[in-house]
Amino acid sequence: MHLRALHHLKNNIFNFLTFKKKLTPLCKIAFKYDTDKGKHRYTYYYHKLFKDSRKKSINILELGIYKGHSIKMWDEYFEKGNIYCLDHLSPENPLTENIIFNENTIQELENHSPKISAYICSQNEEDSLNTIFKSLSFDFIVDDASHFQKESLQSLGILFKKLNKGGIYIIEDMCTLWGFQTGSNWGQKFNTNKKEWLDHFLNTGELYDAKLFSDTIHYVLMNFIETNLFYSEYLSEVDNEYLTENIDYIEIINSPQERELEIHDNFNVPREPASVGSTLTAGSLAIIRKK
C-alpha cells in the first residue's frame, strides 16, 4: 500500500474509533439522514449547544438546503421546533455552471414534515430575506450555504438582527484559514496558485501575511476576538456597529489543516493544528453568540 494511503487509513481508523465513543443523539440522527454534519463531527458541538432546547418550541434557520438531509435531521432533533431553510437556484460556484439544488426539494421537505418551511432565496438578498422573515426571529441560525466570503458576511449582517437575545449564529466551513490559500476559489480577493504559494514560502520561510486576507470570514472574526470591534468591508457602517455592539462572543473551532503530505514532509511547510480539544475531522465552525 502507498505510504500516503496507509497514513490516511490509520488516521481514519483512529478517528472513527475515537468518534464512536462520543456519538451524541444528534450525531446518530445525522448518520441516519446521511448529512456530512455527522462525519465532519459538527453534530458533536451542535448537540452541546442545542441539547437544552431540544424539547422547546424554537425557531432554527439553516442557510443552504442542498438535498435536504440536514433539514430532516433538525426536524427530528427539535421535537417542537420550527425548521426554516432556504437555498437558491444559481450555480454553487460562480466559476462553474454546477447547480446542486433542485427546487423539487422544497416540496419534498414540506411534505416530509409540517414543521419545515423551505424557501427559494439567496442568502444575501436583504429585501427578500426581510420580506420572508418579516415577523419571525430565530434562536439558532446555521450558515451552510455558499461558503463565499462576501455572501456569508452579508448574511451575518442581515440576519444577526433576526437572532433572539442569547441566540447562536454558526458559520460552517469558512474555507479560508489564511495560511493555506493555495488556489482556493472561495471568493476572497487575494488568491494564488499552489506553486506561487510554495515558492513564496521557500524564498521567505513564511506563509503569506494574514492581512492579505482581510476580507475573509476568518480574518474578520479573528479580528473581533482580538479587538472587540467588528469590521467587514462588505457591510455598511450601521451593520458593523450593530455587530460590534451585539456580539457577546465568538469561538472558532478548527479541524487539523494540511495539504499534500509531500508539501509538509519534503518542504517543511507547517501544518495548522486543530483547535485545542477539537474533534472535527474537516472544516471549521464559527460560533457567534448574541448578547
ROSEDO-577645 format. One record per residue (C-alpha): residue number from 0; x, z, y. Coordinates in Angstrom, 3 decimals, decimal comma. Layout:
N
  num        c1        c3        c2
  NUM         X         Z         Y
...
***
This chain:
291
  num        c1        c3        c2
    0     0,000     0,000     0,000
    1     1,233    -0,833     3,517
    2     2,683     2,243     5,262
    3     0,263     1,934     8,175
    4    -2,755     1,616     5,863
    5    -1,587     4,676     3,913
    6    -1,187     6,623     7,159
    7    -4,763     5,852     8,209
    8    -6,135     6,578     4,726
    9    -4,546    10,034     4,723
   10    -5,897    10,716     8,207
   11    -9,382     9,550     7,249
   12    -9,450    11,754     4,139
   13    -8,222    14,766     6,119
   14   -10,703    14,124     8,935
   15   -13,612    13,726     6,510
   16   -12,843    16,943     4,631
   17   -12,381    18,849     7,891
   18   -15,554    17,478     9,445
   19   -17,656    18,109     6,331
   20   -17,155    21,830     6,897
   21   -18,522    21,527    10,443
   22   -21,651    19,448     9,878
   23   -24,441    20,608    12,184
   24   -28,151    19,839    11,749
   25   -27,752    17,099    14,362
   26   -24,766    15,625    12,506
   27   -26,903    15,289     9,389
   28   -29,696    13,572    11,317
   29   -27,153    11,209    12,895
   30   -25,903    10,130     9,471
   31   -29,496     9,663     8,327
   32   -30,116     7,135    11,111
   33   -26,625     5,609    10,947
   34   -25,652     6,211    14,565
   35   -21,929     6,358    15,319
   36   -22,517     9,546    17,287
   37   -22,156    11,204    13,888
   38   -18,960     9,631    12,615
   39   -17,336     9,999    16,041
   40   -18,401    13,675    15,924
   41   -20,177    13,675    19,244
   42   -23,083    15,370    17,480
   43   -20,938    18,430    16,782
   44   -20,745    19,041    20,540
   45   -24,302    17,922    21,259
   46   -25,683    20,495    18,838
   47   -23,681    23,263    20,540
   48   -25,083    22,164    23,904
   49   -28,678    21,457    22,883
   50   -29,495    23,789    19,974
   51   -31,289    26,385    22,119
   52   -33,621    23,651    23,417
   53   -34,386    22,067    20,070
   54   -37,903    23,508    19,802
   55   -38,687    23,335    23,525
   56   -40,620    20,705    25,444
   57   -37,671    18,994    27,117
   58   -37,050    15,561    28,608
   59   -33,964    13,649    27,489
   60   -32,911    10,220    28,751
   61   -30,430     8,012    26,936
   62   -28,948     5,001    28,708
   63   -28,289     2,326    26,109
   64   -30,541     1,610    23,125
   65   -28,705    -0,991    21,001
   66   -30,590    -0,845    17,665
   67   -32,347     2,409    18,486
   68   -30,614     4,566    15,886
   69   -29,615     7,388    18,229
   70   -33,058     7,347    19,861
   71   -34,627     8,086    16,463
   72   -32,034    10,815    15,999
   73   -33,056    12,532    19,236
   74   -36,730    12,172    18,326
   75   -36,235    14,046    15,053
   76   -33,886    16,651    16,520
   77   -36,029    17,655    19,510
   78   -39,258    18,621    17,780
   79   -41,272    18,906    21,006
   80   -39,019    16,797    23,222
   81   -39,909    13,691    25,184
   82   -37,383    10,942    24,489
   83   -36,775     8,323    27,192
   84   -34,394     5,403    26,831
   85   -33,523     2,090    28,444
   86   -31,377    -0,981    27,963
   87   -31,009    -4,431    29,494
   88   -31,067    -7,996    28,186
   89   -27,837    -9,182    29,804
   90   -24,587    -9,698    27,881
   91   -22,916    -6,445    26,872
   92   -19,632    -7,620    28,357
   93   -19,637    -9,915    31,419
   94   -16,684   -11,745    29,881
   95   -18,795   -12,842    26,908
   96   -22,298   -14,082    26,165
   97   -22,861   -11,470    23,477
   98   -26,296    -9,865    23,831
   99   -26,622    -6,914    21,477
  100   -30,031    -5,524    22,496
  101   -33,291    -7,122    21,374
  102   -36,472    -6,379    23,303
  103   -38,364    -6,127    19,991
  104   -36,552    -2,813    19,550
  105   -38,698    -1,405    22,375
  106   -41,883    -1,891    20,369
  107   -40,254    -0,674    17,168
  108   -39,197     2,586    18,810
  109   -42,567     3,238    20,396
  110   -44,237     2,568    17,034
  111   -41,769     4,956    15,409
  112   -42,889     7,961    17,455
  113   -45,358     8,775    20,257
  114   -42,619    10,944    21,789
  115   -40,439     7,902    22,559
  116   -40,763     5,881    25,781
  117   -38,459     2,848    25,983
  118   -37,840     0,523    28,924
  119   -36,001    -2,681    29,756
  120   -33,826    -1,918    32,775
  121   -30,142    -1,983    33,707
  122   -28,538     1,415    34,045
  123   -27,612     0,895    37,711
  124   -30,809    -0,722    39,056
  125   -31,659     2,016    41,536
  126   -35,065     0,745    42,663
  127   -36,246     0,131    39,104
  128   -34,973     3,492    37,872
  129   -36,669     5,341    40,717
  130   -39,910     3,470    40,042
  131   -39,895     4,025    36,267
  132   -38,991     7,705    36,550
  133   -40,740     8,411    39,856
  134   -42,489    11,570    38,687
  135   -40,003    12,601    35,993
  136   -36,985    14,839    35,825
  137   -34,669    15,415    32,887
  138   -33,000    18,294    31,129
  139   -30,397    16,069    29,483
  140   -29,074    12,586    30,248
  141   -26,691    10,712    27,939
  142   -24,926     7,556    29,149
  143   -24,071     5,387    26,150
  144   -24,768     2,108    27,934
  145   -22,250    -0,428    29,263
  146   -19,194     1,892    29,434
  147   -18,167    -0,124    32,500
  148   -16,697     1,852    35,350
  149   -18,881     0,737    38,254
  150   -22,176     0,780    36,363
  151   -21,576     4,192    34,797
  152   -20,595     5,807    38,091
  153   -23,569     4,241    39,857
  154   -25,877     5,621    37,154
  155   -24,428     9,070    37,721
  156   -25,038     8,760    41,459
  157   -28,636     7,649    40,956
  158   -29,758     9,804    38,050
  159   -27,983    13,097    38,726
  160   -30,692    13,664    41,331
  161   -33,232    13,411    38,491
  162   -31,482    16,126    36,489
  163   -33,052    19,592    36,474
  164   -31,090    22,631    37,641
  165   -28,747    23,672    34,868
  166   -29,226    20,284    33,208
  167   -26,463    18,380    31,436
  168   -25,319    14,801    32,071
  169   -22,977    13,301    29,480
  170   -20,918    10,112    29,673
  171   -19,724     8,805    26,320
  172   -16,594     6,720    25,813
  173   -15,062     6,421    29,264
  174   -12,720     3,828    27,675
  175   -10,094     4,138    30,400
  176    -7,762     7,008    29,669
  177    -5,318     5,577    32,141
  178    -2,124     5,883    30,078
  179    -3,406     3,369    27,538
  180    -4,561     0,499    29,717
  181    -3,361    -2,407    27,605
  182    -5,640    -5,271    28,441
  183    -8,851    -3,241    28,399
  184   -11,980    -5,089    29,505
  185   -13,950    -2,062    30,631
  186   -14,323    -3,064    34,224
  187   -11,526    -1,224    36,009
  188    -9,858    -3,051    38,884
  189    -6,261    -2,711    37,739
  190    -5,645    -4,364    34,393
  191    -2,652    -5,583    32,451
  192    -1,924    -7,027    29,048
  193    -0,082    -5,152    26,328
  194     3,237    -6,973    26,845
  195     3,326    -6,189    30,575
  196     2,327    -2,600    29,879
  197     5,066    -2,174    27,272
  198     7,687    -3,945    29,423
  199     6,866    -1,589    32,286
  200     7,349     1,417    30,007
  201    10,628     0,114    28,570
  202    12,004    -0,671    32,043
  203    10,933     2,552    33,747
  204    10,424     5,054    30,947
  205     6,983     5,784    32,379
  206     3,418     4,634    31,909
  207     1,584     3,192    34,893
  208     0,680     5,597    37,700
  209    -2,784     7,131    37,292
  210    -3,615     6,264    40,928
  211    -3,759     2,587    39,952
  212    -6,931     3,536    38,074
  213    -8,578     5,491    40,892
  214   -11,830     3,527    40,488
  215   -12,296     4,603    36,860
  216   -14,644     7,251    35,498
  217   -11,757     9,229    34,020
  218    -9,819     9,355    37,291
  219   -12,885    10,243    39,382
  220   -13,952    13,075    37,071
  221   -10,424    14,462    36,715
  222   -10,091    14,405    40,489
  223   -13,232    16,549    40,783
  224   -11,891    19,005    38,201
  225    -8,697    19,366    40,251
  226   -10,172    19,353    43,783
  227   -13,907    20,207    43,511
  228   -14,558    17,050    45,529
  229   -16,426    14,105    44,039
  230   -15,462    10,686    45,297
  231   -16,124     7,239    43,867
  232   -15,697     4,053    45,851
  233   -18,782     2,733    44,062
  234   -21,071     5,382    45,569
  235   -22,409     5,987    49,049
  236   -21,202     8,871    51,175
  237   -24,561    10,558    50,588
  238   -24,264    10,262    46,797
  239   -20,670    11,511    46,784
  240   -21,684    14,523    48,866
  241   -24,662    15,238    46,611
  242   -22,466    15,241    43,516
  243   -19,833    17,409    45,218
  244   -22,471    19,974    46,163
  245   -24,486    19,957    42,932
  246   -21,994    19,668    40,067
  247   -21,368    23,067    38,504
  248   -18,518    21,968    36,250
  249   -17,100    19,016    34,327
  250   -15,494    19,228    30,900
  251   -13,711    16,237    29,362
  252   -13,158    16,205    25,599
  253   -10,842    13,535    24,197
  254   -10,016    12,376    20,700
  255    -6,348    11,671    19,893
  256    -5,319     8,397    21,539
  257    -2,866     5,927    20,070
  258    -2,286     2,190    19,948
  259    -0,498     0,244    17,218
  260     1,799     2,557    15,272
  261     4,847     0,375    15,912
  262     4,452     0,841    19,671
  263     4,742     4,595    19,258
  264     7,212     4,639    16,366
  265     9,549     1,841    17,491
  266     9,452     2,239    21,282
  267     8,701     5,963    21,632
  268     5,593     5,387    23,715
  269     3,918     8,819    23,793
  270     0,606     9,381    22,092
  271    -2,134    11,102    24,064
  272    -3,019    14,302    22,194
  273    -6,616    15,313    21,708
  274    -8,126    17,964    23,941
  275    -7,410    21,462    22,671
  276    -9,753    22,182    19,777
  277   -11,287    18,696    19,846
  278   -12,939    17,484    16,643
  279   -13,616    13,975    17,965
  280   -12,303    11,110    15,859
  281   -12,844     8,447    18,523
  282   -13,581     8,082    22,212
  283   -14,339    10,879    24,625
  284   -17,133    12,933    26,118
  285   -17,539    13,921    29,756
  286   -19,924    16,868    30,031
  287   -21,259    17,385    33,556
  288   -23,489    20,392    34,237
  289   -25,700    20,693    37,307
  290   -25,855    23,886    39,349
***
